[in-house]
């Protein structure tokens, strides 16, 4: 445990971290990758180039400093990050490397302001925090391997079926190459996919939500092709999956992971609220409810650009027909003439608070939220404006995660 003097020194750095956090973490990643290029195999390169990873880490460091006297307050975030680390294959021996380069980056960026006392305090604090992560992750590794159908590291899966769901989303049905059992998962969880791209010296890891109910002999992931947008390059991995990976090919997967998951033990009404490819974990949740709790009240609410980009539209409507408790609602931002003619959607434009209020199955419903960050921020604010408590809003980010609450800065790194 940290002594009071160390805690006081760490807390004194909070304002500095708020101002210089991204500069520190940006330099940290530069230093670490220069010294250990092999670690590039663990990171999403697109997130690195766009600065999302350094922002997420900066927020995590800031949160650790802010709560250094009560680290139990960040344990939920620790578990969230640890799940991603386990899924990616982060090992205990890599933590000292991170600590060494993080401290060096603090010294470089802050200069003389980073006194020996501050650096020593942060070294002590990092050691304590790293030990927590290592311990939590070790238990997760053991659970992933020892569970029925579980495994260590990455396991080869054969693409049994490849189904085009929309103009931008394709589903892959994956069977274990060894013919053995596969681990169960909780609806909302994801797997990491490891891919080597031709001409690229580094391995690429991406996390994709499982998009069907657990208990099947296969895993299904539904992947959006990430096109270039506003200077952002198109997605290498998603493009490869769409264009090059065919039925019969092999993908390497880690065991299912994730803290974002449907509570299926109770009867509390739920809203499954998604935008774009954020529907993938919601489809898993809806399918699970249909199989296990068909009478449980649930609203499936999805926002898409139009019917051309909308994946699994008819599948969810068919699910509604055989699930008495489920209602399905669609909002299209730019419906096509055919969408209008066939009345494929319930609302045009964007989802707003007034419409959400009419769809919420119960004032005390629990909401599961996933989609692009701007969408989630808007939905988070809308939900709060109609009286949904923050404690009843659960969400998952595609990419380095963060908090939707403006007053909170706690952003574990991810790589979906």
C-alpha positions, 0 to 999 in steps of 0.5 A: 500500500502507498503511504500518505506522503506518496498519496499526497504527492500523486494528488498534487500532480492531478492538475498537471496531468489534466493539462499535459496528459496527452503530451505525456502519453504521446511521448510514452508510446513513441519511446516504448515503440522505439525501444520495443517495436514488438509491442506494436503487435498488441496495439491498434495502429489506426487508434495510435495514428488518430491519437485515440490510444494516447487520449484513453491512456491519459484519462486512465492515468488522470483517474488513477491519480485522482483516486489514488487514495481510494483505488477501489473506486476504479476497480470496475475500470481495472476489470474492464481494461484487464478483460481487454488485456487478457483478450489481447495477450498482455503479459506480466513481464510487459508491465515494467516496460510500460512503467519505465517508459511512462516515467521517462515520458513524464520527465521529458514532458514536464522537465524540471517540474518532474522532481525526484520526489514526484518521479519516485511517488509515481514509480511507487504508485505504478508498482501498486497499480501494475500489481493489481492488474497482473493479479486480476489478469492472471485470474482471467487467464486461468478462467479462460483456459480452464472453463469447458471449451476454453483455451490459452492464447489464440485458437484457429477457427475456420470460416464456415459461412460468410454472410453479407448483412448489408452494404457495409456489414458482413457476418462470419460464422466461425467453427473451431478447426480442432472440432472441439467444444468452444467456451460459452460467453455472456451476451455482449462480450467479444473476441479478439481476432489476430490477423497477419496482413500481406506486406505488413510486418506487424500482427493486427489484433481487433476485437469484435462483439459476438453477434449471436446468442451463446450456446451455439456450436459456432461463434459469429462476428459481424464486421463493418467495413471501415471506409475512409472518412474525413482524412481517416484511412480505411480500415486495413483489417475490416477491409481484409475480412470483407475482401480477402477472407473467404469460407474455409479460411482460418482466423485466430481467436482468443477466448471471449472476454468483456465486462459489457454483458446482459444481466439475464438472471432477473426480470428487469425490463431492458432497452437495447439501444444502438447505432450503426455496427453497435447493434452487434452485441445488442443482437446477441442480447436480443437473441438470448432474451428470445431463447431464455426470457421471451416474455421479459419486456425489452425494447430493441432500438436501432439507428442506421443511415438507411436500409442499405446499411442496416444489418439484420433488420428482418432477423430482428423483426422475425424475433419480435414475432416470436418474443411476446416481450420484445418490441423493435424500433428503427430510426433512419437518418437518410432513408432511401425512396424504397425505405419510404415506400416500404415503410422500413423504419419508424422514425426519420432523422435522429433518435431524440429524448421524446421518442426514447421516452415513448419506447422505454419499457419501464421507468426503471428499465436498464439500458444497454448502449453501443455505437459511435461515440457521438451517438452514445454521448447524445443518447446518454444525455437524452436518457438522463434527460428523461430520468434514466439514472446513470447507474442504469445505463451500461455501454460499450465503446468500439475503440479505446473506451471512455466515459460518457459522463462529462465530469468523469475522466476514466478511459481504459484502452481498447482495440475493437 
